[in-house]
Amino acid sequence: MLIPNLSVLLAERRLTLTKVAQDTGLSRTTLTALTTRSAKGIQFDTLNRLCQYLKVTPDALFVYRPFDLALDCPGEPGHSEVTFTVTAMIGASEKLALACDAALVDAPDGTLDALRVRLSLPDPTGDDRRLLALLQALPPSVLADLERDILAAFDAHIDPARAPRDYIPDLRWPWDAPL
C-alpha cells in the first residue's frame, strides 16, 4: 500500500498548502487530499509538479507498506479487541489481533476526564509477534494515523454529555510503558 508523505515533506520545509497551491497551480483540494491521506490516486502531472517543486523523486512523496491494514474495534469501551486484517502483497489475507483494554476515567464533576486504551498481545508468540514487528516497522506518521483511527473508534461509543471537548484520549502500544 502506498501512503502519501506530502504532509511530512511540507512540515520539514515549513510550507503551507496555500503557498504550494499558488506556486504550483495545483488545486488546494488535491493537496489537502494528499496531506490528509484521503486521496485515492494521483495524476502523473500532479506527481511531476510536486516532485519538481519539492526537488524530490516520487519515492519521497510516498511511504510504501508491503501490506494492507484494516481496523475493526468490536464491542464497547471496557474490555474489547482490536482486530487488524493484514493482506500481504500476494493477496493472501490473514487476521491478526491485539487485545485491548479501554478505561474511561471520570473527573470529579462526573464528566469524562480521559479515555485510556492499552493494546497488548493475546499470545506473545508466533503470529502475534509478527503483527508486533509489522506495526513497529511502520513510519511514525503512519502509526500516528492508525492510533488516531483506533481512538476514534472508541470515541464513537462515548456519551457526548459525559465527554467535554478537552478530555484526553491516550493509547499505549504493547511496546510502550504502562499507563
N, CA, C and O of each residue as an XYZ file, in Angstrom:
716
protein
N       0.853     -1.179      0.000
C       0.000      0.000      0.000
C       0.896      1.238      0.000
O       1.851      1.326      0.771
N       0.577      2.181     -0.865
C       1.286      3.454     -0.909
C       0.556      4.469     -0.041
O      -0.664      4.615     -0.127
N       1.310      5.163      0.789
C       0.737      6.159      1.687
C       1.385      7.499      1.377
O       2.609      7.612      1.451
N       0.591      8.535      1.028
C       1.180      9.845      0.731
C       1.969     10.391      1.921
O       1.536     10.288      3.069
N       3.120     10.966      1.632
C       4.020     11.504      2.643
C       4.143     13.024      2.509
O       5.072     13.620      3.053
N       3.215     13.648      1.791
C       3.313     15.070      1.499
C       3.285     15.923      2.762
O       4.019     16.907      2.852
N       2.460     15.570      3.729
C       2.372     16.389      4.949
C       3.720     16.473      5.659
O       4.081     17.527      6.184
N       4.465     15.370      5.677
C       5.780     15.354      6.314
C       6.750     16.241      5.545
O       7.499     17.016      6.140
N       6.732     16.123      4.222
C       7.635     16.928      3.400
C       7.350     18.429      3.543
O       8.273     19.242      3.601
N       6.074     18.781      3.597
C       5.714     20.195      3.748
C       6.117     20.713      5.128
O       6.596     21.841      5.251
N       5.929     19.905      6.155
C       6.311     20.319      7.508
C       7.820     20.513      7.613
O       8.285     21.478      8.220
N       8.578     19.604      7.026
C      10.044     19.718      7.056
C      10.515     21.001      6.379
O      11.522     21.585      6.779
N       9.782     21.437      5.351
C      10.177     22.621      4.597
C       9.437     23.877      5.058
O       9.639     24.962      4.514
N       8.583     23.717      6.060
C       7.775     24.817      6.593
C       6.963     25.503      5.494
O       6.928     26.729      5.388
N       6.317     24.673      4.686
C       5.482     25.163      3.591
C       4.015     24.960      3.938
O       3.656     23.977      4.587
N       3.171     25.884      3.509
C       1.732     25.730      3.706
C       1.096     25.230      2.409
O       1.667     25.368      1.328
N      -0.086     24.653      2.539
C      -0.808     24.198      1.357
C      -1.115     25.359      0.422
O      -1.035     25.219     -0.798
N      -1.463     26.495      0.992
C      -1.783     27.672      0.182
C      -0.576     28.086     -0.654
O      -0.714     28.366     -1.845
N       0.593     28.125     -0.047
C       1.815     28.510     -0.757
C       2.118     27.523     -1.882
O       2.441     27.936     -2.995
N       2.016     26.221     -1.599
C       2.291     25.208     -2.611
C       1.273     25.311     -3.749
O       1.643     25.209     -4.918
N       0.014     25.511     -3.421
C      -1.033     25.650     -4.443
C      -0.757     26.857     -5.329
O      -0.874     26.772     -6.551
N      -0.393     27.974     -4.721
C      -0.100     29.178     -5.501
C       1.123     28.975     -6.400
O       1.114     29.376     -7.564
N       2.163     28.357     -5.863
C       3.411     28.196     -6.613
C       3.331     27.146     -7.723
O       3.995     27.279     -8.751
N       2.525     26.112     -7.519
C       2.481     25.011     -8.488
C       1.276     25.061     -9.414
O       1.292     24.446    -10.480
N       0.223     25.790     -9.022
C      -1.005     25.803     -9.808
C      -1.883     24.586     -9.527
O      -2.909     24.399    -10.182
N      -1.491     23.761     -8.563
C      -2.307     22.599     -8.185
C      -3.450     23.055     -7.297
O      -3.328     24.038     -6.565
N      -4.549     22.342     -7.366
C      -5.707     22.712     -6.554
C      -5.440     22.403     -5.078
O      -4.809     21.406     -4.728
N      -5.945     23.296     -4.237
C      -5.782     23.107     -2.782
C      -6.502     21.834     -2.335
O      -6.061     21.158     -1.405
N      -7.602     21.515     -2.996
C      -8.351     20.298     -2.677
C      -7.494     19.057     -2.917
O      -7.488     18.135     -2.101
N      -6.775     19.035     -4.029
C      -5.887     17.909     -4.339
C      -4.784     17.799     -3.306
O      -4.490     16.708     -2.819
N      -4.174     18.925     -2.970
C      -3.094     18.926     -1.983
C      -3.598     18.505     -0.604
O      -2.914     17.781      0.118
N      -4.792     18.960     -0.247
C      -5.379     18.571      1.040
C      -5.605     17.066      1.094
O      -5.305     16.427      2.102
N      -6.133     16.500      0.016
C      -6.368     15.045     -0.023
C      -5.061     14.276      0.136
O      -5.035     13.223      0.774
N      -3.981     14.789     -0.437
C      -2.686     14.117     -0.308
C      -2.094     14.279      1.086
O      -1.433     13.367      1.583
N      -2.318     15.417      1.718
C      -1.746     15.605      3.062
C      -2.557     14.898      4.136
O      -2.007     14.492      5.159
N      -3.853     14.747      3.919
C      -4.679     14.046      4.908
C      -4.760     12.547      4.631
O      -5.418     11.802      5.357
N      -4.090     12.124      3.584
C      -4.038     10.716      3.184
C      -5.403     10.157      2.805
O      -5.665      8.967      2.978
N      -6.270     11.025      2.286
C      -7.586     10.561      1.845
C      -7.652     10.426      0.328
O      -8.691     10.045     -0.211
N      -6.559     10.733     -0.369
C      -6.521     10.634     -1.829
C      -6.596      9.171     -2.260
O      -5.986      8.299     -1.641
N      -7.342      8.917     -3.316
C      -7.466      7.561     -3.852
C      -6.484      7.302     -4.983
O      -6.291      6.157     -5.392
N      -5.863      8.364     -5.490
C      -4.911      8.236     -6.589
C      -4.267      9.581     -6.843
O      -4.578     10.572     -6.182
N      -3.365      9.601     -7.811
C      -2.690     10.842     -8.148
C      -2.400     10.853     -9.654
O      -1.982      9.840    -10.215
N      -2.618     11.979    -10.291
C      -2.318     12.139    -11.711
C      -0.807     12.253    -11.885
O      -0.122     12.799    -11.020
N      -0.290     11.746    -12.987
C       1.149     11.857    -13.244
C       1.598     13.319    -13.308
O       2.692     13.652    -12.853
N       0.761     14.187    -13.868
C       1.107     15.602    -13.946
C       1.250     16.206    -12.543
O       2.168     16.986    -12.291
N       0.350     15.847    -11.647
C       0.405     16.324    -10.262
C       1.672     15.817     -9.587
O       2.375     16.574     -8.917
N       1.955     14.546     -9.767
C       3.158     13.942     -9.192
C       4.409     14.651     -9.719
O       5.317     14.963     -8.949
N       4.454     14.901    -11.008
C       5.593     15.572    -11.628
C       5.784     16.984    -11.070
O       6.900     17.378    -10.735
N       4.682     17.744    -10.974
C       4.777     19.116    -10.445
C       5.275     19.134     -9.004
O       6.114     19.959     -8.641
N       4.756     18.220     -8.185
C       5.191     18.169     -6.792
C       6.668     17.787     -6.680
O       7.407     18.369     -5.886
N       7.088     16.814     -7.472
C       8.494     16.403     -7.454
C       9.404     17.565     -7.864
O      10.434     17.799     -7.232
N       9.027     18.288     -8.913
C       9.832     19.423     -9.365
C       9.856     20.538     -8.313
O      10.904     21.121     -8.038
N       8.704     20.820     -7.737
C       8.601     21.909     -6.760
C       9.395     21.598     -5.488
O      10.118     22.451     -4.974
N       9.253     20.374     -4.993
C       9.920     19.986     -3.747
C      11.344     19.478     -3.973
O      12.092     19.249     -3.023
N      11.704     19.306     -5.248
C      13.034     18.789     -5.611
C      13.289     17.415     -4.972
O      14.300     17.181     -4.310
N      12.320     16.524     -5.206
C      12.403     15.153     -4.702
C      12.022     14.192     -5.822
O      11.510     14.605     -6.862
N      12.277     12.913     -5.597
C      11.823     11.877     -6.522
C      10.494     11.332     -6.003
O      10.152     11.544     -4.840
N       9.747     10.636     -6.852
C       8.437     10.126     -6.416
C       8.493      9.259     -5.153
O       7.535      9.246     -4.380
N       9.590      8.539     -4.931
C       9.648      7.686     -3.744
C       9.649      8.495     -2.448
O       9.304      7.951     -1.399
N      10.024      9.772     -2.483
C       9.981     10.613     -1.285
C       8.559     11.066     -0.969
O       8.255     11.419      0.171
N       7.686     11.055     -1.983
C       6.308     11.502     -1.779
C       5.407     10.421     -1.188
O       4.268     10.696     -0.809
N       5.916      9.195     -1.109
C       5.098      8.092     -0.617
C       5.885      7.213      0.337
O       7.104      7.086      0.229
N       5.168      6.610      1.270
C       5.718      5.569      2.128
C       5.120      4.269      1.610
O       3.905      4.159      1.445
N       5.973      3.288      1.357
C       5.466      2.002      0.877
C       5.372      1.029      2.044
O       6.344      0.785      2.757
N       4.182      0.487      2.214
C       3.949     -0.531      3.228
C       3.554     -1.787      2.473
O       2.542     -1.780      1.772
N       4.321     -2.872      2.592
C       4.060     -4.059      1.765
C       2.857     -4.888      2.218
O       2.761     -6.070      1.890
N       1.956     -4.282      2.958
C       0.743     -4.979      3.362
C      -0.357     -3.953      3.550
O      -0.090     -2.773      3.778
N      -1.606     -4.415      3.451
C      -2.757     -3.566      3.734
C      -3.198     -3.855      5.153
O      -3.003     -4.957      5.665
N      -3.789     -2.864      5.778
C      -4.183     -2.998      7.170
C      -5.581     -2.433      7.330
O      -5.817     -1.271      7.001
N      -6.512     -3.233      7.830
C      -7.862     -2.758      8.116
C      -8.101     -2.911      9.609
O      -7.581     -3.837     10.232
N      -8.872     -2.022     10.177
C      -9.089     -1.986     11.616
C     -10.542     -2.290     11.944
O     -11.451     -1.786     11.284
N     -10.761     -3.106     12.955
C     -12.095     -3.413     13.440
C     -12.054     -3.339     14.961
O     -11.227     -3.998     15.589
N     -12.939     -2.543     15.560
C     -12.993     -2.421     17.027
C     -14.362     -2.890     17.517
O     -15.246     -2.068     17.755
N     -14.545     -4.196     17.669
C     -15.847     -4.668     18.165
C     -16.011     -4.373     19.651
O     -15.033     -4.329     20.397
N     -17.243     -4.173     20.067
C     -17.530     -4.009     21.490
C     -17.518     -2.568     21.947
O     -17.230     -1.651     21.177
N     -17.832     -2.390     23.199
C     -17.885     -1.084     23.852
C     -16.589     -0.875     24.619
O     -15.871     -1.834     24.901
N     -16.281      0.399     24.963
C     -15.125      0.597     25.837
C     -15.281     -0.231     27.100
O     -16.387     -0.353     27.626
N     -14.245     -0.771     27.567
C     -14.205     -1.721     28.660
C     -13.195     -2.730     28.198
O     -12.067     -2.360     27.871
N     -13.553     -3.983     28.160
C     -12.636     -4.972     27.595
C     -13.116     -5.274     26.188
O     -14.278     -5.623     25.980
N     -12.244     -5.142     25.253
C     -12.610     -5.317     23.861
C     -11.439     -5.911     23.113
O     -10.475     -6.387     23.713
N     -11.534     -5.880     21.807
C     -10.474     -6.428     20.971
C     -10.327     -5.551     19.747
O     -11.315     -5.108     19.163
N      -9.103     -5.308     19.368
C      -8.824     -4.595     18.124
C      -8.309     -5.638     17.159
O      -7.311     -6.304     17.435
N      -8.972     -5.786     16.042
C      -8.570     -6.774     15.049
C      -8.024     -6.063     13.827
O      -8.672     -5.169     13.284
N      -6.848     -6.449     13.395
C      -6.249     -5.917     12.186
C      -6.304     -7.010     11.134
O      -5.921     -8.149     11.403
N      -6.768     -6.682      9.954
C      -6.701     -7.620      8.844
C      -5.493     -7.229      8.013
O      -5.436     -6.120      7.482
N      -4.536     -8.123      7.898
C      -3.319     -7.867      7.150
C      -3.402     -8.625      5.839
O      -3.569     -9.844      5.824
N      -3.285     -7.896      4.742
C      -3.283     -8.517      3.423
C      -1.897     -8.320      2.826
O      -1.479     -7.189      2.581
N      -1.193     -9.405      2.595
C       0.156     -9.326      2.036
C       0.084     -8.993      0.555
O      -0.987     -9.046     -0.048
N       1.222     -8.651     -0.029
C       1.282     -8.265     -1.443
C       0.688     -9.324     -2.357
O       0.087     -8.989     -3.378
N       0.844    -10.581     -2.013
C       0.357    -11.638     -2.893
C      -1.152    -11.814     -2.817
O      -1.720    -12.611     -3.564
N      -1.810    -11.079     -1.923
C      -3.256    -11.112     -1.858
C      -3.822    -12.056     -0.815
O      -5.033    -12.062     -0.592
N      -2.983    -12.856     -0.167
C      -3.481    -13.731      0.892
C      -3.866    -12.855      2.078
O      -3.160    -11.897      2.395
N      -4.954    -13.167      2.721
C      -5.426    -12.356      3.835
C      -5.408    -13.169      5.114
O      -5.802    -14.335      5.133
N      -4.951    -12.546      6.168
C      -4.976    -13.203      7.462
C      -5.335    -12.175      8.518
O      -5.030    -10.992      8.370
N      -5.988    -12.629      9.591
C      -6.365    -11.727     10.666
C      -5.415    -11.911     11.825
O      -5.147    -13.029     12.266
N      -4.912    -10.796     12.309
C      -4.062    -10.786     13.481
C      -4.715     -9.841     14.481
O      -5.282     -8.822     14.088
N      -4.644    -10.162     15.750
C      -5.375     -9.366     16.728
C      -4.480     -8.868     17.855
O      -3.486     -9.496     18.217
N      -4.868     -7.719     18.394
C      -4.286     -7.199     19.616
C      -5.397     -7.165     20.657
O      -6.514     -6.749     20.347
N      -5.118     -7.587     21.866
C      -6.094     -7.459     22.940
C      -6.138     -5.991     23.330
O      -5.134     -5.285     23.237
N      -7.298     -5.539     23.763
C      -7.471     -4.127     24.069
C      -8.221     -3.953     25.376
O      -9.259     -4.575     25.600
N      -7.692     -3.113     26.224
C      -8.357     -2.785     27.476
C      -8.576     -1.278     27.479
O      -7.611     -0.516     27.551
N      -9.821     -0.838     27.403
C     -10.129      0.589     27.366
C     -10.778      0.993     28.678
O     -11.723      0.351     29.135
N     -10.269      2.058     29.281
C     -10.799      2.535     30.553
C     -11.263      3.975     30.409
O     -10.567      4.807     29.828
N     -12.442      4.259     30.943
C     -12.940      5.627     30.994
C     -12.607      6.167     32.381
O     -12.949      5.542     33.385
N     -11.951      7.310     32.447
C     -11.549      7.901     33.722
C     -12.411      9.129     33.971
O     -12.424     10.062     33.168
N     -13.138      9.123     35.099
C     -14.049     10.222     35.415
C     -13.345     11.360     36.132
O     -12.456     11.146     36.957
N     -13.765     12.583     35.797
C     -13.314     13.777     36.506
C     -14.163     13.912     37.769
O     -15.202     13.260     37.877
N     -13.748     14.735     38.716
C     -14.534     14.903     39.947
C     -15.969     15.355     39.705
O     -16.846     15.049     40.513
N     -16.235     16.078     38.613
C     -17.599     16.552     38.350
C     -18.465     15.527     37.616
O     -19.599     15.829     37.245
N     -17.938     14.319     37.406
C     -18.709     13.260     36.767
C     -18.581     13.209     35.257
O     -19.112     12.294     34.628
N     -17.886     14.174     34.658
C     -17.658     14.112     33.220
C     -16.440     13.235     32.954
O     -15.729     12.826     33.872
N     -16.229     12.966     31.705
C     -15.105     12.129     31.309
C     -13.817     12.943     31.323
O     -13.753     14.020     30.730
N     -12.807     12.435     31.990
C     -11.517     13.114     32.062
C     -10.543     12.529     31.041
O      -9.737     13.253     30.456
N     -10.624     11.205     30.832
C      -9.674     10.567     29.918
C     -10.245      9.265     29.387
O     -11.069      8.613     30.028
N      -9.787      8.910     28.209
C     -10.029      7.600     27.623
C      -8.652      6.971     27.492
O      -7.802      7.484     26.764
N      -8.427      5.878     28.180
C      -7.131      5.220     28.124
C      -7.296      3.851     27.493
O      -8.041      3.004     27.987
N      -6.598      3.655     26.408
C      -6.669      2.400     25.665
C      -5.288      1.753     25.689
O      -4.299      2.369     25.294
N      -5.229      0.525     26.149
C      -3.967     -0.214     26.215
C      -4.073     -1.427     25.310
O      -4.960     -2.261     25.487
N      -3.176     -1.530     24.346
C      -3.142     -2.674     23.446
C      -2.075     -3.643     23.923
O      -1.011     -3.230     24.384
N      -2.360     -4.913     23.811
C      -1.379     -5.923     24.207
C      -1.528     -7.143     23.312
O      -2.524     -7.293     22.604
N      -0.541     -7.999     23.353
C      -0.581     -9.225     22.557
C      -1.284    -10.322     23.349
O      -0.869    -10.630     24.467
N      -2.354    -10.927     22.786
C      -3.031    -12.021     23.500
C      -2.077    -13.184     23.749
O      -2.086    -13.779     24.827
N      -1.259    -13.506     22.759
C      -0.304    -14.600     22.876
C       1.018    -14.091     22.308
O       1.167    -14.019     21.088
N       1.983    -13.736     23.160
C       3.203    -13.093     22.660
C       4.162    -14.041     21.939
O       5.378    -13.946     22.101
N       3.608    -14.951     21.148
C       4.446    -15.857     20.357
C       3.877    -15.947     18.951
O       2.754    -15.499     18.718
N       4.596    -16.496     18.038
C       4.098    -16.801     16.696
C       3.585    -15.612     15.936
O       4.283    -14.608     15.799
N       2.335    -15.716     15.425
C       1.742    -14.691     14.576
C       1.624    -13.352     15.289
O       1.775    -12.303     14.662
N       1.355    -13.374     16.600
C       1.238    -12.121     17.333
C       2.552    -11.345     17.308
O       2.541    -10.118     17.208
N       3.661    -12.031     17.395
C       4.974    -11.374     17.321
C       5.182    -10.773     15.926
O       5.792     -9.713     15.785
N       4.668    -11.462     14.894
C       4.767    -10.926     13.531
C       3.980     -9.631     13.407
O       4.450     -8.677     12.787
N       2.783     -9.587     13.994
C       1.974     -8.375     13.957
C       2.711     -7.241     14.650
O       2.745     -6.121     14.140
N       3.291     -7.515     15.786
C       4.036     -6.504     16.519
C       5.189     -5.970     15.664
O       5.420     -4.762     15.619
N       5.903     -6.858     14.996
C       7.020     -6.448     14.139
C       6.516     -5.603     12.967
O       7.151     -4.615     12.599
N       5.370     -5.990     12.374
C       4.805     -5.210     11.277
C       4.439     -3.796     11.732
O       4.721     -2.816     11.043
N       3.811     -3.709     12.895
C       3.394     -2.405     13.398
C       4.594     -1.537     13.764
O       4.614     -0.345     13.455
N       5.579     -2.118     14.411
C       6.755     -1.348     14.806
C       7.555     -0.861     13.600
O       8.291      0.121     13.700
N       7.418     -1.535     12.471
C       8.149     -1.143     11.262
C       7.493      0.028     10.536
O       8.093      0.602      9.627
N       6.279      0.387     10.922
C       5.595      1.496     10.261
C       6.270      2.818     10.607
O       6.751      2.993     11.727
N       6.309      3.754      9.648
C       6.842      5.092      9.950
C       5.984      5.752     11.035
O       4.789      5.470     11.124
N       6.565      6.614     11.851
C       5.813      7.260     12.935
C       4.539      7.962     12.468
O       3.525      7.927     13.166
N       4.578      8.599     11.299
C       3.384      9.310     10.820
C       2.247      8.337     10.509
O       1.084      8.656     10.759
N       2.557      7.169      9.975
C       1.541      6.167      9.654
C       0.997      5.554     10.947
O      -0.206      5.321     11.073
N       1.887      5.297     11.902
C       1.475      4.761     13.196
C       0.576      5.762     13.927
O      -0.381      5.367     14.593
N       0.881      7.050     13.803
C       0.047      8.083     14.430
C      -1.345      8.097     13.811
O      -2.333      8.276     14.524
N      -1.442      7.909     12.487
C      -2.754      7.834     11.833
C      -3.548      6.636     12.341
O      -4.748      6.742     12.595
N      -2.880      5.503     12.486
C      -3.540      4.300     12.976
C      -4.012      4.500     14.420
O      -5.112      4.085     14.784
N      -3.176      5.135     15.230
C      -3.542      5.431     16.614
C      -4.788      6.320     16.651
O      -5.701      6.083     17.442
N      -4.822      7.341     15.796
C      -5.978      8.231     15.728
C      -7.243      7.460     15.355
O      -8.308      7.705     15.922
N      -7.131      6.527     14.403
C      -8.288      5.731     13.978
C      -8.792      4.828     15.100
O     -10.001      4.685     15.286
N      -7.874      4.220     15.847
C      -8.271      3.352     16.960
C      -9.003      4.171     18.020
O     -10.066      3.764     18.489
N      -8.445      5.319     18.401
C      -9.092      6.157     19.419
C     -10.440      6.679     18.930
O     -11.379      6.786     19.719
N     -10.548      7.002     17.654
C     -11.822      7.489     17.108
C     -12.890      6.402     17.170
O     -14.061      6.696     17.406
N     -12.492      5.151     16.958
C     -13.451      4.044     17.027
C     -14.025      3.921     18.437
O     -15.218      3.668     18.603
N     -13.185      4.097     19.444
C     -13.678      4.047     20.823
C     -14.451      5.315     21.178
O     -15.464      5.256     21.875
N     -13.973      6.449     20.702
C     -14.595      7.731     20.980
C     -16.044      7.756     20.482
O     -16.894      8.420     21.075
N     -16.319      7.038     19.406
C     -17.671      6.994     18.845
C     -18.676      6.370     19.812
O     -19.878      6.599     19.681
N     -18.203      5.587     20.777
C     -19.089      4.920     21.736
C     -19.303      5.733     23.017
O     -20.042      5.299     23.901
N     -18.677      6.886     23.126
C     -18.748      7.665     24.366
C     -19.944      8.608     24.331
O     -20.203      9.257     23.317
N     -20.666      8.678     25.437
C     -21.808      9.570     25.572
C     -21.321     11.022     25.501
O     -20.530     11.440     26.346
N     -21.777     11.801     24.508
C     -21.309     13.183     24.356
C     -21.580     14.051     25.586
O     -20.849     15.011     25.830
N     -22.619     13.731     26.364
C     -22.926     14.523     27.562
C     -21.849     14.350     28.629
O     -21.642     15.237     29.458
N     -21.161     13.204     28.608
C     -20.106     12.949     29.605
C     -18.738     13.424     29.155
O     -17.838     13.580     29.981
N     -18.562     13.659     27.850
C     -17.231     13.929     27.320
C     -17.057     15.386     26.919
O     -17.484     15.780     25.834
N     -16.443     16.186     27.769
C     -16.164     17.565     27.360
C     -15.119     17.583     26.248
O     -14.396     16.605     26.060
N     -15.039     18.657     25.534
C     -14.115     18.760     24.401
C     -12.649     18.550     24.795
O     -11.852     18.108     23.967
N     -12.286     18.852     26.019
C     -10.873     18.819     26.397
C     -10.449     17.524     27.103
O      -9.390     17.482     27.729
N     -11.265     16.472     27.006
C     -10.821     15.238     27.639
C      -9.650     14.656     26.847
O      -9.483     14.954     25.664
N      -8.857     13.839     27.496
C      -7.600     13.375     26.904
C      -7.701     11.910     26.482
O      -7.812     11.029     27.334
N      -7.664     11.639     25.163
C      -7.576     10.236     24.735
C      -6.107      9.804     24.740
O      -5.230     10.587     24.374
N      -5.841      8.588     25.145
C      -4.466      8.102     25.251
C      -4.429      6.643     24.825
O      -5.234      5.836     25.289
N      -3.498      6.304     23.947
C      -3.365      4.928     23.502
C      -1.936      4.469     23.755
O      -0.984      5.185     23.444
N      -1.790      3.287     24.314
C      -0.474      2.695     24.557
C      -0.348      1.423     23.749
O      -1.214      0.549     23.799
N       0.744      1.327     23.002
C       1.047      0.135     22.220
C       1.716     -0.897     23.124
O       2.167     -0.559     24.218
N       1.786     -2.149     22.679
C       2.418     -3.178     23.526
C       3.862     -2.868     23.892
O       4.360     -3.365     24.902
N       4.545     -2.054     23.089
C       5.950     -1.737     23.390
C       6.096     -0.470     24.215
O       7.215     -0.103     24.573
N       4.983      0.220     24.532
C       5.039      1.433     25.349
C       5.087      1.108     26.831
O       4.829     -0.021     27.249
N       5.426      2.132     27.621
C       5.405      1.995     29.078
C       3.962      1.829     29.527
O       3.048      2.238     28.810
N       3.735      1.239     30.696
C       2.360      1.050     31.195
C       1.680      2.391     31.471
O       2.339      3.412     31.664
N       0.339      2.362     31.483
C      -0.438      3.589     31.762
C      -0.267      4.005     33.202
O      -0.839      5.009     33.627
